[in-house]
Amino acid sequence: MARMHTGGHGKAKSRKPEVEIGTRPQDLELTNGQIEEIIVGYAKQNMHQAQIGQALKDMHGVKYVKQVFGKRLGAILKAKGFATGFPQDFLDLIRKAVTMRSHLAKNHRDTYNNTRLKRVESKIWRLTKYYKSAGRIPQEWKYEPERAALLIKSK
């Protein structure tokens, strides 16, 4: 989704190494129970899923949660009761659009920001269609900037 509004057509990107799912890395010293406790502790601190994964990788040496548990971090959080109503990438885009709109309210002549806002909102509309078809957001939900600002303030 990041390359949607760019001129480049390359396919260069980082790829995860081939790992067997469900096999523990030999250098991992934590047990599955300890890793779950760490995940729940971070979730109670209101850390996002991406932040939890980064903290596991940096501080605890758990490179891939799926390799250890056989399921993704989001599935573990959902099983423990920490699932969020809206997907985090979706909320991040809405938060970006809300801050851009507040900036444009103060700086009317910022045409660059206006163009960027249109791009961000087009990504939001595309993700809305996708998440509605996937059943991750309600079918009647519609992106409206005023409602989006209230949604972000409540989170």
Secondary structure, 3 states (H helix, E strand, C coil): CCCCCCCCCCCCCCCCCCCCCCCCCCCCCCCHHHHHHHHHHHHHCCCCHHHHHHHHHHHHCCCCHHHHHCCCHHHHHHHCCCCCCCCHHHHHHHHHHHHHHHHHHHCCCCHHHHHHHHHHHHHHHHHHHHHHHHCCCCCCCCCCHHHHHHHHHHC
